[in-house]
Amino acid sequence: MTYVIENANVLADKTLTKTAFLIKQNKIASRLTSANRLTHMRMDASSFIMTPTYVFLEHHLPENIPFQETKQFYLDRFINKGCTVILTTTTMEYESQFHQQMKRKRTQLNTSPIDYIVAVRIPVRLLTPSFIRKCKKEKVPAIFVEIANRDELSTVPWGWIREAMFPYNCPLIPVFNVKTSEYKQTREAWKKVIVIEKLPSVCDELKPQQPISKCDLAKMGIYPIKANLLQGGELSYNMYMMEEPGGTHVEELDMFLYHNHRLVITVHRGNLIRVASMTQFQSGFGEQVMVTKPSYYSI
């Protein structure tokens, strides 16, 4: 079906922009400043603030629990918060576990109601050229590195790691498993390494259960595949009720953190999965998001 979403107040970069969308087959065929010349059926979105749906990090997903508990987990942590994509990880202690653990995680996610991306989580000692090459071959979008102390960082052959990462260049993302008193020094040591060695990376830990920034999503190659309202993109969006028509002072993270009670509509790949307090939970509707090239799109 072809139709127009008109008068949409799209939130991007802390600014609301009045926009119209031409929708064809659950895709954004065109993004327009005006839809006056179009004759298709219209949906007026003037009463809402429109954002892309969110991508959340979640390391630990439920396994072997009753369906109702699984359903409630996904509703409470993701769908009711406007998230339609999960970035999750599979943990490995040895390189020989790679294929087994990747297969296990993907099998676990076969029943996911929302889309998912599988990354890996490893200790520093597993950062080797051969492991990096495995990740590159499997198109892993990110490598989460558990750092237990800053001295570990000096044991890694960073030059070889950088060479093994090229040209796929999936980013390294820190997970600081250190005492509070050691956190600042360990974080600074990490930042120093990635700057000096010029490594594809994220400086800080990613926070779970909140939207991953567009910049970090782009580093992993997830944006603009997901979390966008660009021409040619999929039709996935949230709509928040406007409190004061015409207001323009809005920040994207603030909208999520402080105005979740105003979220009334969530659409995932053209399917309406939330309207007010009613949600649609479709087990297995989620698809794996495959990243072909991290950092291809720079922000």
N, C-alpha and C positions, 0 to 999 in steps of 0.2 A: 504494500500500500504506500502511496505517495501522499504526503501532507506537509503542512508548514507549522512550525512552532514560531509564533510571532511575539514581539514585545518581551523577549526573554531578557532578564537582568542578569547577565553573566558575570560572575565574580572571578577575577583573575588579577594577580599582582596588586591586591588591595583596592582594586577599582571595579565599579559596576559599569558594564557597557551594555547598552540596549542593542540587542542582536536578534536576527531572525534566522531560522534554520530550515532548509529544505531537506526533508527526510525521505529516503527511498530504501526499501528493503532493510530497515533497521540500521541504516548507515546515514551519516551526515553527508548528503550529496553536495550541499553548498551552505556556506555561512555568509549571510547578507546583512547589510545595514538597513535594508527596507525590503518588504515582501509585497509592496503595493501592486506590482505587475503580475504577480502569481495568482492563478485562479484555483489552486488546490484547496482542499478542506483545511481549515485552520484551527490551531489550538492557541488560545490566548494565555500567555504566561506572565502577564504584567503584575500579578499579585504575588509573585515568588522571586526569590533569589536562586539562581541556578548555578550549580558547581558540577565538575566532573565527580564521579564516584571515587572513593578512596582506595589506596593500597595500604594495608597494614602488615607489619611484621608480627609473626607469631611463631616462636620456636617450637612450642609444645602444643600439639593438637591431640584431642582425645582418641584413645584406642580402646577397643573391647569394652565399651560401656553401652547401656541400653539406648535404643534409637531416640527416645524422648529426651534423654540427657544430652545426646549429641546435638539434636535439633535445638534445644534451648541454648547450648553453648554457642552455636553459630548465630542464632538470633541475637543473643545478648552482646556478644563480643564484636560482631561484624555487621550483620544485615540491619539491625536497628540503629546502627551508627553511620550508615551510608557507605559501608565498605563492601565492595564486590570482588576484590582481589586480595588473596593472602600471599605474602612472601613468607615461606617457611623453610626450615633447614632440616637436613638429615645429619646426624652427628657421627663422626668416624674417628676411631683411634688408630687405625692402621690402613695403609693404602690398599691392602688386599681386600678390604671391606667395600671398596668404592661401588662396584657394580651391584652387589647384593643390597647395600643400603639405599642406593638410588632407586632400584626396582621396588624395594619394600615401601619406601615413602610414596612413590607414585601409585602403587596399589592401594595404599591406605587412603589416598585422596580421590580414588575413583568415584566415591559417593558424595564428594563435596558439592554443596548447593551453589557455591560461587567459584570463580576462577582462581587458579593457584599457580605459583612459581616456586620451583624447588632449587634452593641453594645448598651449600655444604657448610658445615661447622666443624672446625678441626683445631687441635692444639698446634702451637707454633712449630714443634718438631716435625710435623707432617708437611710443612711448607718445603717441598722439594720440587725440582724441575719435572720429575716424572709425574708427580701428583698434579702439578699444574697442567701438564699436557693432557692428562685424563679429563680434567675439568674442561679444558678447551675443546676436546673432541666431543664431549657430551653437551656442549653449549650451556654450561653452568653459568648463570648470570652474576653470581657473587660468591666470594669465599669469606666466611666469617671466621676470624682467627682469635682463638681464646688465648689471652695473654695473662699468665700467672704472675710474672714479675718482669721488670724492664730488662734484666740481664739476659733473658731469653732472646731478645731481639738481636743481640750481637752474635748469636750463633748461626744466623740464617745467611746463606750465600745470596744476598739480595741481587747482585748483578746477574747471576744465573737465573734467578726467579724472574727478573724483568725480561730477560731474553726469552724464557719459556712462555711468558704471558703474551708476547707479541705474535700476531697482530690482533688477536681476539680481545685481550686486555680487559678481562672481567675484574672489577675492583676488589681489593682487600678491605674488609670491614672489621674493626676491632671489637672484641668482647672482653672487657677488662675484669678478670676474676682476681682482683687484688683487694687488700685492705683499704679502708677509706683513707688512712694516713699515707698510703703509697699511690693513690689514684692519680693525683696531679702530676707527680714525677713520671709515672708510667705513661700517662697520656702525652706528656711533652716529649718523652723518648720516642714514642710512636710517631708523632708529628715530625720529629726531626728526621727519622729514618725515611718516611715517605717523601719528604721534600728533597733530601739529599740524593736519594736513589731514584727519584722521579717515577714513583710507582703509581699505577692506577689504583685509587683508594678513596676511602671516606675517612675524614679526620676523626670523627666522633662516633660513639655507639649510636645505633638506631634505637629509638624508643618504641616499644611494642604498644599496640592498641591505640595508635594515633596515626594520622596520615603521614606517610613518608613524603618528604619534600620533593618537588618537581626536579630540583637539581640532582638529588641523590638517585631518583628514579631514572633520570637520563644517563647517569654514570653506569647504571646496571643495564641500560638498554630497554627498560620497561616503559619509560616515556619516550616517544609518544604512542606506543602501542596501546597503553592504558593511561587512565587519568588525564584524558584530554577531551576537548570539545572542538577539535579541528576538522576541517573539511576532509572527508575520506575516512574519518574515524568511526568507531562503533558508537551506537546510541546507548550510552550509559551515563546517567546523570542523577543528581539529587536536586530536590526543590525544597527550599526553606520559605516559610511564610514571611512576607515583608511586614515589619512592624510599623515602619514609617515610610510610605511611598515617597520615592524621590531621594531617600537617604543614600549617600555614596561612601560614607566612612566605615568600611568593613574590611576586616582582615580574615584571610581564609582559615588560618589556624584558630583564631578567636571564634569564628562561626562554628567550628567543630567543637571546641572546648566549652564554650559558654552558651551556645544557642541550639544545642541538640534537640531541645524541646520544640523547636520550630521546624524540625525536619518532618515533612509530611509525605513526600513522594520519593521513591527510589526506583529507577529503571535500570535494568541490567541486560545489555545486549538486546534492547528493544522490548524486553519483557518487564511488565510492571510487577515488582516483587514487594513493594510496600506502598500502602495508601493509609495515611494517618496511623492508627494503631493496628491495622490489619496487615499481615505479612503473608507472603507465599513462599513456602519452603519446598523446593523441588530437589530431592536427593539425586545426585548424579548430574545435575545441570551444569556444574562447573567444568571448565576446560583447562587443560594445562597451557600456560602461556609460554611459548618458545621464543627465546631471545636469539636473534641471529648475529647482532653486533652491538655489544656494550659501547657506550660513549660515542655512538655514531652521531647522535643529535646533541649538540652542546647548548648549555644555557648559561 
